[in-house]
Amino acid sequence: MADPGMRRGDKEIVDPEELHRILDEAMVIHLGMLDGERPYVVPLNFAREGNEVWLHCAKAGRKLDCLRAAPAVCVEADRFLKLQTGPSACDDWTSHYESVIGFGTAEIVEDADVKLHALRAIMRKYSERDDWEFTDASVEGIAVVRIRLDSLTGKRSPARG
């Protein structure tokens, strides 16, 4: 899933396992979508399983309105690793990070069992527990979004040498 247009190929991450690791270790994903003719980006908690990303949100609002109108999305997640400093602003200062960008299609999930599966995946990511219980009312009271990723690219800066 490499990005042939990446200017600095030495920073590109192409290994799918590395791309998934970065996603899995990121705590926030940024969801980019269209709001009419303008971009709209929101940070969200999430979980990844295979090439799918699970999100949850309120049952009504701008995000769901955007996804219903235009389900094509872009997601971005990053991990800040460290700040390198020195006496010269241009030569010595840089951020060390890893990031991934993915493109895919969002689907608002209606099936209660699938929603429950997604909520457990999200809770497992953040709590490392697998024993969460959800009431029918809580599952019914939220929206779950599944993003099926078509592509995933990554970058590491600075490049590993």
N, CA, C and O of each residue as an XYZ file, in Angstrom:
644
protein
N       0.823     -1.191      0.000
C       0.000      0.000      0.000
C       0.866      1.254      0.000
O       0.531      2.233      0.667
N       1.936      1.240     -0.712
C       2.863      2.369     -0.718
C       2.280      3.560     -1.471
O       1.460      3.408     -2.377
N       2.723      4.734     -1.075
C       2.314      5.974     -1.717
C       3.384      6.351     -2.732
O       4.457      6.810     -2.340
N       3.124      6.170     -4.034
C       4.162      6.448     -5.021
C       4.526      7.930     -5.107
O       5.553      8.276     -5.692
N       3.702      8.807     -4.534
C       3.972     10.234     -4.615
C       4.755     10.792     -3.440
O       4.962     12.004     -3.382
N       5.204      9.956     -2.490
C       5.925     10.479     -1.339
C       7.286     11.013     -1.779
O       8.089     10.289     -2.367
N       7.529     12.274     -1.489
C       8.759     12.933     -1.920
C       9.989     12.313     -1.287
O      10.997     12.121     -1.968
N       9.935     12.000     -0.025
C      11.079     11.429      0.691
C      10.839      9.936      0.903
O      10.329      9.520      1.944
N      11.205      9.149     -0.080
C      11.008      7.710     -0.012
C      11.729      7.052      1.145
O      11.320      5.983      1.599
N      12.812      7.679      1.639
C      13.545      7.100      2.763
C      12.751      7.177      4.064
O      13.071      6.473      5.022
N      11.727      8.014      4.111
C      10.890      8.131      5.305
C       9.629      7.264      5.221
O       8.910      7.110      6.208
N       9.373      6.715      4.065
C       8.149      5.958      3.832
C       8.149      4.632      4.578
O       9.160      3.929      4.618
N       7.013      4.299      5.164
C       6.807      3.005      5.805
C       5.871      2.213      4.900
O       4.760      2.658      4.612
N       6.311      1.056      4.455
C       5.491      0.249      3.536
C       5.062     -1.086      4.138
O       4.128     -1.714      3.639
N       5.724     -1.524      5.195
C       5.398     -2.802      5.812
C       4.014     -2.723      6.473
O       3.816     -1.921      7.386
N       3.047     -3.554      6.018
C       1.702     -3.501      6.594
C       1.682     -3.724      8.107
O       0.867     -3.119      8.805
N       2.556     -4.571      8.619
C       2.589     -4.798     10.068
C       3.032     -3.542     10.814
O       2.509     -3.250     11.890
N       3.984     -2.799     10.262
C       4.416     -1.539     10.870
C       3.295     -0.500     10.823
O       3.060      0.213     11.799
N       2.615     -0.421      9.696
C       1.506      0.519      9.558
C       0.421      0.209     10.589
O      -0.105      1.117     11.232
N       0.092     -1.062     10.743
C      -0.933     -1.464     11.720
C      -0.453     -1.201     13.148
O      -1.241     -0.785     13.996
N       0.829     -1.440     13.421
C       1.365     -1.184     14.759
C       1.211      0.298     15.124
O       0.804      0.632     16.237
N       1.537      1.166     14.187
C       1.423      2.603     14.453
C      -0.031      2.967     14.738
O      -0.317      3.706     15.680
N      -0.938      2.451     13.933
C      -2.364      2.702     14.179
C      -2.768      2.180     15.550
O      -3.445      2.873     16.310
N      -2.358      0.971     15.860
C      -2.763      0.359     17.128
C      -2.199      1.096     18.337
O      -2.844      1.135     19.385
N      -1.011      1.681     18.214
C      -0.404      2.390     19.330
C      -0.867      3.841     19.445
O      -0.696      4.462     20.493
N      -1.442      4.375     18.396
C      -1.966      5.751     18.435
C      -3.205      5.791     19.329
O      -4.009      4.859     19.335
N      -3.345      6.858     20.067
C      -4.488      6.990     20.966
C      -5.659      7.743     20.344
O      -6.792      7.631     20.812
N      -5.388      8.506     19.296
C      -6.416      9.320     18.643
C      -6.258      9.161     17.140
O      -5.145      9.111     16.615
N      -7.386      9.084     16.466
C      -7.383      9.098     15.002
C      -8.104     10.363     14.573
O      -9.061     10.792     15.218
N      -7.642     10.960     13.479
C      -8.301     12.142     12.927
C      -9.072     11.702     11.698
O      -8.497     11.167     10.750
N     -10.367     11.929     11.719
C     -11.265     11.537     10.634
C     -11.549     12.746      9.767
O     -12.112     13.740     10.226
N     -11.150     12.648      8.500
C     -11.396     13.724      7.543
C     -12.529     13.331      6.613
O     -12.555     12.223      6.078
N     -13.458     14.245      6.427
C     -14.613     13.988      5.569
C     -15.031     15.288      4.910
O     -14.489     16.352      5.207
N     -15.998     15.188      4.015
C     -16.524     16.382      3.353
C     -17.788     16.855      4.054
O     -18.672     16.067      4.389
N     -17.846     18.161      4.265
C     -19.048     18.813      4.776
C     -19.493     19.774      3.679
O     -19.124     20.948      3.663
N     -20.291     19.244      2.772
C     -20.613     20.009      1.572
C     -19.379     20.065      0.700
O     -18.892     19.033      0.238
N     -18.870     21.264      0.474
C     -17.662     21.420     -0.331
C     -16.426     21.720      0.517
O     -15.347     21.984     -0.015
N     -16.593     21.677      1.842
C     -15.468     22.009      2.729
C     -15.001     20.769      3.480
O     -15.809     19.894      3.792
N     -13.705     20.684      3.774
C     -13.225     19.573      4.598
C     -13.645     19.762      6.051
O     -13.802     20.887      6.527
N     -13.821     18.656      6.736
C     -14.180     18.656      8.151
C     -13.390     17.520      8.793
O     -13.475     16.377      8.343
N     -12.625     17.822      9.834
C     -11.770     16.840     10.491
C     -12.073     16.838     11.983
O     -12.182     17.893     12.608
N     -12.209     15.626     12.553
C     -12.457     15.499     13.989
C     -11.545     14.427     14.580
O     -11.276     13.411     13.939
N     -11.068     14.658     15.812
C     -10.284     13.633     16.511
C     -11.232     12.672     17.231
O     -12.250     13.089     17.785
N     -10.885     11.383     17.216
C     -11.763     10.378     17.821
C     -10.951      9.250     18.446
O      -9.819      8.983     18.044
N     -11.551      8.596     19.434
C     -11.048      7.316     19.904
C     -11.453      6.274     18.878
O     -12.428      6.462     18.150
N     -10.706      5.167     18.813
C     -10.956      4.187     17.755
C     -10.307      2.859     18.101
O      -9.541      2.756     19.059
N     -10.620      1.859     17.318
C      -9.918      0.575     17.353
C      -9.807      0.076     15.925
O     -10.674      0.330     15.088
N      -8.721     -0.638     15.664
C      -8.506     -1.233     14.344
C      -8.560     -2.746     14.455
O      -8.022     -3.331     15.396
N      -9.213     -3.372     13.488
C      -9.195     -4.821     13.333
C      -8.992     -5.103     11.854
O      -9.849     -4.769     11.035
N      -7.879     -5.707     11.509
C      -7.579     -5.943     10.097
C      -7.502     -4.618      9.367
O      -6.778     -3.714      9.784
N      -8.240     -4.502      8.286
C      -8.289     -3.250      7.520
C      -9.556     -2.456      7.811
O     -10.022     -1.679      6.977
N     -10.101     -2.659      8.996
C     -11.280     -1.900      9.415
C     -10.955     -1.081     10.655
O     -10.201     -1.512     11.527
N     -11.537      0.102     10.713
C     -11.407      0.984     11.869
C     -12.803      1.209     12.426
O     -13.740      1.505     11.684
N     -12.932      1.066     13.747
C     -14.203      1.275     14.437
C     -14.175      2.598     15.182
O     -13.188      2.928     15.839
N     -15.258      3.353     15.078
C     -15.437      4.620     15.790
C     -16.802      4.603     16.453
O     -17.679      3.846     16.038
N     -16.995      5.418     17.467
C     -18.337      5.598     18.034
C     -18.583      7.073     18.261
O     -17.644      7.854     18.421
N     -19.845      7.448     18.275
C     -20.200      8.859     18.455
C     -21.671      8.961     18.815
O     -22.370      7.954     18.929
N     -22.130     10.194     18.992
C     -23.544     10.433     19.243
C     -24.363     10.002     18.023
O     -23.843      9.937     16.909
N     -25.624      9.715     18.240
C     -26.479      9.228     17.148
C     -26.889     10.321     16.171
O     -27.418     10.024     15.100
N     -26.658     11.557     16.519
C     -27.002     12.657     15.622
C     -25.905     13.695     15.691
O     -25.265     13.867     16.728
N     -25.690     14.389     14.585
C     -24.704     15.449     14.587
C     -24.039     15.620     13.240
O     -24.309     14.898     12.280
N     -23.178     16.585     13.209
C     -22.515     16.986     11.964
C     -21.722     15.843     11.330
O     -21.771     15.643     10.117
N     -20.989     15.093     12.166
C     -20.162     14.007     11.652
C     -21.010     12.985     10.892
O     -20.673     12.628      9.763
N     -22.091     12.516     11.485
C     -22.935     11.529     10.813
C     -23.617     12.126      9.588
O     -23.790     11.439      8.581
N     -24.002     13.389      9.661
C     -24.585     14.046      8.482
C     -23.593     14.034      7.319
O     -23.960     13.746      6.180
N     -22.342     14.347      7.618
C     -21.302     14.341      6.578
C     -21.108     12.941      6.002
O     -21.034     12.775      4.785
N     -21.026     11.942      6.866
C     -20.781     10.574      6.407
C     -21.940     10.024      5.585
O     -21.727      9.268      4.637
N     -23.155     10.396      5.943
C     -24.315      9.953      5.144
C     -24.279     10.573      3.749
O     -24.620      9.920      2.763
N     -23.868     11.823      3.675
C     -23.849     12.523      2.380
C     -22.668     12.104      1.511
O     -22.783     12.066      0.286
N     -21.537     11.791      2.135
C     -20.317     11.457      1.383
C     -19.485     10.498      2.232
O     -18.710     10.951      3.075
N     -19.623      9.189      2.035
C     -18.944      8.223      2.908
C     -17.451      8.029      2.650
O     -16.794      7.324      3.416
N     -16.898      8.627      1.604
C     -15.449      8.521      1.365
C     -14.726      9.349      2.423
O     -15.048     10.519      2.627
N     -13.736      8.735      3.103
C     -13.059      9.405      4.201
C     -11.547      9.228      4.109
O     -11.031      8.388      3.373
N     -10.870     10.053      4.886
C      -9.432      9.942      5.086
C      -9.212      9.916      6.594
O      -9.833     10.683      7.330
N      -8.329      9.031      7.052
C      -7.987      8.991      8.471
C      -6.485      9.211      8.625
O      -5.694      8.844      7.757
N      -6.116      9.817      9.744
C      -4.702     10.057     10.049
C      -4.501      9.779     11.524
O      -5.315     10.159     12.365
N      -3.388      9.100     11.822
C      -2.988      8.880     13.210
C      -1.476      9.050     13.282
O      -0.759      8.729     12.335
N      -1.007      9.554     14.403
C       0.432      9.745     14.541
C       0.869      9.469     15.959
O       0.075      9.473     16.899
N       2.141      9.233     16.076
C       2.779      9.002     17.367
C       4.001      9.901     17.462
O       4.968      9.714     16.724
N       3.964     10.865     18.355
C       5.115     11.723     18.609
C       6.097     10.921     19.443
O       5.727     10.376     20.483
N       7.348     10.841     18.998
C       8.348     10.031     19.684
C       9.287     10.871     20.546
O       9.517     10.542     21.710
N       9.826     11.946     19.989
C      10.683     12.832     20.778
C      10.969     14.094     19.987
O      10.785     14.140     18.771
N      11.421     15.116     20.697
C      11.840     16.373     20.092
C      13.347     16.451     20.196
O      13.908     16.369     21.289
N      13.999     16.609     19.062
C      15.460     16.789     19.026
C      15.728     18.284     18.998
O      15.138     19.009     18.197
N      16.611     18.747     19.863
C      16.905     20.184     19.954
C      18.400     20.431     19.817
O      19.209     19.506     19.889
N      18.741     21.667     19.622
C      20.145     22.059     19.520
C      20.254     23.555     19.333
O      19.248     24.262     19.381
N      21.466     24.047     19.121
C      21.676     25.497     19.036
C      21.132     26.137     17.759
O      20.816     27.327     17.764
N      21.016     25.390     16.681
C      20.565     25.977     15.422
C      19.120     25.573     15.144
O      18.795     24.388     15.082
N      18.260     26.576     14.977
C      16.840     26.290     14.744
C      16.624     25.491     13.469
O      15.785     24.591     13.445
N      17.344     25.792     12.436
C      17.133     25.126     11.147
C      17.845     23.782     11.042
O      17.355     22.879     10.365
N      18.985     23.638     11.697
C      19.788     22.427     11.515
C      19.627     21.396     12.626
O      19.820     20.206     12.380
N      19.282     21.810     13.825
C      19.308     20.906     14.967
C      17.933     20.509     15.504
O      17.811     19.493     16.189
N      16.924     21.275     15.210
C      15.593     21.002     15.768
C      14.780     20.166     14.792
O      14.684     20.482     13.606
N      14.202     19.106     15.310
C      13.290     18.295     14.496
C      12.427     17.445     15.417
O      12.807     17.158     16.552
N      11.290     17.054     14.927
C      10.413     16.144     15.648
C      10.596     14.737     15.103
O      10.673     14.532     13.892
N      10.665     13.786     15.999
C      10.694     12.383     15.622
C       9.265     11.867     15.790
O       8.688     11.974     16.872
N       8.701     11.313     14.731
C       7.323     10.827     14.793
C       7.118      9.727     13.766
O       7.926      9.524     12.860
N       6.013      9.032     13.940
C       5.520      8.065     12.967
C       4.083      8.450     12.690
O       3.365      8.873     13.596
N       3.654      8.308     11.437
C       2.271      8.633     11.114
C       1.755      7.712     10.017
O       2.518      7.162      9.222
N       0.454      7.565     10.000
C      -0.208      6.816      8.934
C      -1.383      7.628      8.414
O      -2.032      8.368      9.154
N      -1.636      7.469      7.133
C      -2.810      8.063      6.489
C      -3.495      6.950      5.721
O      -2.854      6.188      4.997
N      -4.800      6.867      5.887
C      -5.572      5.853      5.179
C      -6.778      6.466      4.502
O      -7.329      7.470      4.953
N      -7.172      5.840      3.412
C      -8.383      6.240      2.703
C      -9.347      5.067      2.719
O      -8.936      3.911      2.621
N     -10.624      5.369      2.842
C     -11.600      4.289      2.882
C     -13.011      4.807      2.795
O     -13.262      5.961      2.448
N     -13.924      3.914      3.121
C     -15.356      4.209      3.049
C     -15.975      3.960      4.415
O     -15.769      2.909      5.021
N     -16.731      4.932      4.890
C     -17.394      4.831      6.186
C     -18.800      4.280      6.020
O     -19.501      4.564      5.048
N     -19.177      3.493      6.995
C     -20.523      2.909      7.025
C     -21.060      3.059      8.440
O     -20.383      2.700      9.403
N     -22.265      3.585      8.573
C     -22.904      3.683      9.878
C     -23.549      2.336     10.161
O     -24.403      1.876      9.404
N     -23.135      1.704     11.258
C     -23.571      0.348     11.587
C     -24.904      0.395     12.314
O     -25.081      1.164     13.259
N     -25.834     -0.427     11.870
C     -27.156     -0.498     12.498
C     -27.331     -1.767     13.327
O     -28.065     -1.756     14.315
N     -26.677     -2.850     12.948
C     -26.833     -4.141     13.614
C     -26.293     -4.080     15.045
O     -25.132     -3.724     15.252
N     -27.128     -4.424     16.036
C     -26.750     -4.316     17.444
C     -25.561     -5.216     17.789
O     -24.706     -4.815     18.578
N     -25.487     -6.413     17.220
C     -24.373     -7.320     17.512
C     -23.057     -6.768     16.975
O     -22.020     -6.896     17.625
N     -23.091     -6.162     15.807
C     -21.883     -5.576     15.222
C     -21.468     -4.346     16.034
O     -20.279     -4.128     16.269
N     -22.439     -3.550     16.458
C     -22.129     -2.398     17.303
C     -21.465     -2.855     18.600
O     -20.486     -2.257     19.047
N     -21.995     -3.905     19.195
C     -21.440     -4.439     20.429
C     -20.005     -4.924     20.209
O     -19.129     -4.679     21.039
N     -19.771     -5.600     19.105
C     -18.423     -6.049     18.752
C     -17.464     -4.851     18.666
O     -16.357     -4.895     19.204
N     -17.893     -3.798     17.997
C     -17.064     -2.599     17.835
C     -16.781     -1.934     19.176
O     -15.645     -1.541     19.442
N     -17.784     -1.804     20.012
C     -17.593     -1.179     21.323
C     -16.617     -1.981     22.179
O     -15.793     -1.403     22.888
N     -16.705     -3.292     22.120
C     -15.761     -4.129     22.869
C     -14.341     -3.955     22.325
O     -13.381     -3.923     23.095
N     -14.206     -3.843     21.003
C     -12.878     -3.642     20.404
C     -12.288     -2.311     20.861
O     -11.103     -2.237     21.184
N     -13.097     -1.272     20.890
C     -12.621      0.048     21.328
C     -12.225      0.007     22.807
O     -11.166      0.513     23.181
N     -13.068     -0.589     23.639
C     -12.746     -0.671     25.063
C     -11.502     -1.529     25.314
O     -10.702     -1.218     26.197
N     -11.339     -2.600     24.546
C     -10.159     -3.459     24.677
C      -8.883     -2.667     24.353
O      -7.863     -2.819     25.025
N      -8.951     -1.827     23.324
C      -7.778     -1.024     22.941
C      -7.327     -0.128     24.085
O      -6.131     -0.043     24.366
N      -8.256      0.536     24.745
C      -7.894      1.528     25.752
C      -7.752      0.958     27.158
O      -7.059      1.543     27.991
N      -8.394     -0.173     27.436
C      -8.348     -0.712     28.796
C      -7.562     -2.008     28.906
O      -7.189     -2.418     30.005
N      -7.307     -2.656     27.770
C      -6.668     -3.973     27.721
C      -7.499     -5.015     28.468
O      -6.973     -6.031     28.922
N      -8.793     -4.755     28.590
C      -9.730     -5.717     29.194
C     -10.698     -6.183     28.114
O     -11.011     -5.455     27.172
N     -11.154     -7.398     28.276
C     -12.067     -7.985     27.300
C     -13.418     -8.346     27.905
O     -14.226     -9.005     27.252
N     -13.675     -7.929     29.132
C     -14.860     -8.399     29.847
C     -15.944     -7.328     30.009
O     -16.747     -7.403     30.939
N     -15.973     -6.346     29.127
C     -16.938     -5.258     29.244
C     -18.332     -5.733     28.891
O     -18.525     -6.516     27.961
N     -19.293     -5.248     29.643
C     -20.706     -5.521     29.369
C     -21.375     -4.192     29.035
O     -21.033     -3.154     29.602
N     -22.326     -4.235     28.117
C     -23.044     -3.038     27.693
C     -24.536     -3.328     27.757
O     -24.988     -4.395     27.340
N     -25.284     -2.389     28.272
C     -26.733     -2.573     28.285
C     -27.279     -2.360     26.883
O     -26.655     -1.698     26.054
N     -28.446     -2.928     26.629
C     -29.099     -2.722     25.332
C     -29.325     -1.234     25.085
O     -29.171     -0.752     23.962
N     -29.690     -0.512     26.140
C     -29.950      0.927     26.001
C     -28.683      1.692     25.612
O     -28.743      2.623     24.808
N     -27.543      1.304     26.177
C     -26.311      2.020     25.834
C     -25.891      1.734     24.399
O     -25.406      2.630     23.708
N     -26.069      0.498     23.942
C     -25.737      0.151     22.557
C     -26.680      0.874     21.604
O     -26.257      1.380     20.565
N     -27.951      0.917     21.962
C     -28.942      1.589     21.112
C     -28.720      3.101     21.101
O     -29.045      3.767     20.117
N     -28.167      3.648     22.191
C     -28.051      5.092     22.339
C     -26.866      5.737     21.641
O     -26.712      6.957     21.701
N     -26.025      4.951     20.981
C     -24.869      5.532     20.296
C     -24.819      5.064     18.850
O     -25.475      4.097     18.462
N     -24.029      5.773     18.075
C     -23.772      5.362     16.692
C     -22.382      4.744     16.628
O     -21.463      5.173     17.326
N     -22.248      3.742     15.788
C     -20.955      3.112     15.526
C     -20.683      3.248     14.038
O     -21.565      3.035     13.207
N     -19.453      3.605     13.719
C     -19.038      3.762     12.326
C     -17.914      2.772     12.055
O     -16.961      2.660     12.826
N     -18.047      2.053     10.937
C     -16.975      1.163     10.466
C     -16.369      1.805      9.231
O     -17.080      2.176      8.297
N     -15.054      1.933      9.235
C     -14.347      2.416      8.051
C     -13.573      1.245      7.471
O     -12.732      0.646      8.142
N     -13.860      0.932      6.240
C     -13.120     -0.109      5.529
C     -12.010      0.594      4.750
O     -12.269      1.334      3.801
N     -10.780      0.349      5.167
C      -9.632      1.026      4.559
C      -9.288      0.400      3.212
O      -9.148     -0.817      3.094
N      -9.154      1.250      2.205
C      -8.724      0.822      0.872
C      -7.218      0.924      0.731
O      -6.608      0.146     -0.002
N      -6.608      1.884      1.430
C      -5.164      2.084      1.354
C      -4.676      2.649      2.675
O      -5.420      3.289      3.417
N      -3.411      2.394      2.944
C      -2.774      2.878      4.156
C      -1.309      3.147      3.833
O      -0.614      2.272      3.316
N      -0.842      4.350      4.135
C       0.544      4.710      3.917
C       1.126      5.247      5.209
O       0.392      5.666      6.104
N       2.444      5.233      5.304
C       3.063      5.693      6.543
C       4.347      6.445      6.295
O       4.964      6.356      5.234
N       4.730      7.202      7.336
C       5.947      8.009      7.272
C       6.591      8.008      8.655
O       5.907      8.057      9.676
N       7.911      7.951      8.664
C       8.674      8.039      9.890
C       9.669      9.180      9.711
O      10.394      9.221      8.717
N       9.707     10.097     10.658
C      10.613     11.221     10.552
C      11.325     11.420     11.875
O      10.672     11.458     12.917
N      12.636     11.549     11.866
C      13.459     11.400     10.673
C      13.535      9.926     10.265
O      13.150      9.027     11.013
N      14.037      9.720      9.072
C      14.153      8.367      8.548
C      15.118      7.570      9.412
O      16.080      8.110      9.957
N      14.844      6.285      9.528
C      15.790      5.410     10.248
C      16.988      5.189      9.347
O      16.844      4.986      8.142
N      18.157      5.229      9.930
C      19.358      5.072      9.142
C      20.075      3.792      9.362
O      21.111      3.551      8.743
